[in-house]
């Protein structure tokens, strides 16, 4: 009887702790959303920048080396994937500023779940990513781009993009805490750019030198872009990258999520 009561009590306590952690994370999410309301220019710039890239590569710079058919069918999925790799500066700055201004120390003095700050920041970032994806897709439709697949495949493509974004987000959070200071974030952010442009977002690997094409094909973002093209029904898309497009972000999360949480716990003590 006593064993059953102990088990029940432990289960109740675990549920209460889980609810408490979720509540704390949502509180921190609302904190980040309030920052957006006070600084709307930063969010607007983050949303407009991918649109400018789409217009620039689609109509000014050109491109599409090795691409057959309408370049927009190839470019738009690539730009969507590229957008998921960029725009982490605000997240990285927010984390480093909280660490340097003693905000984390004040939060730790409250009955708050450990890591709620990072989770709240990541949720806010994902909400912005959803808005950014919707805006970029709307602009692509206005430019004449169309999908050639079912609604389910369309949603699956969006899910792959957000999964890749979530993995990149936790890499950014970890790198921000490694940098430690807001002024070093820009230098760290530069390291993310090669990941984006050494991919098949803008041109096919077959149009590149063999050694460069091999690097591009191994890039996790290339797998996401290729799988998204297939789910959108782009002509000539490769259907063999779906599982690797799922496996790569999950593998990155398995590495960087615990690293970020562990480092946050050490820095905030």
Secondary structure as GFF3:
##gff-version 3
##sequence-region A 1 269
A	DSSP	alpha_helix	2	38	.	.	.	ID=ss1
A	DSSP	alpha_helix	40	55	.	.	.	ID=ss2
A	DSSP	pi_helix	56	60	.	.	.	ID=ss3
A	DSSP	alpha_helix	71	85	.	.	.	ID=ss4
A	DSSP	alpha_helix	89	100	.	.	.	ID=ss5
A	DSSP	alpha_helix	103	108	.	.	.	ID=ss6
A	DSSP	alpha_helix	116	142	.	.	.	ID=ss7
A	DSSP	alpha_helix	151	179	.	.	.	ID=ss8
A	DSSP	three_ten_helix	182	184	.	.	.	ID=ss9
A	DSSP	alpha_helix	185	197	.	.	.	ID=ss10
A	DSSP	three_ten_helix	205	207	.	.	.	ID=ss11
A	DSSP	alpha_helix	210	218	.	.	.	ID=ss12
A	DSSP	alpha_helix	220	232	.	.	.	ID=ss13
A	DSSP	three_ten_helix	239	241	.	.	.	ID=ss14
A	DSSP	alpha_helix	242	267	.	.	.	ID=ss15
###
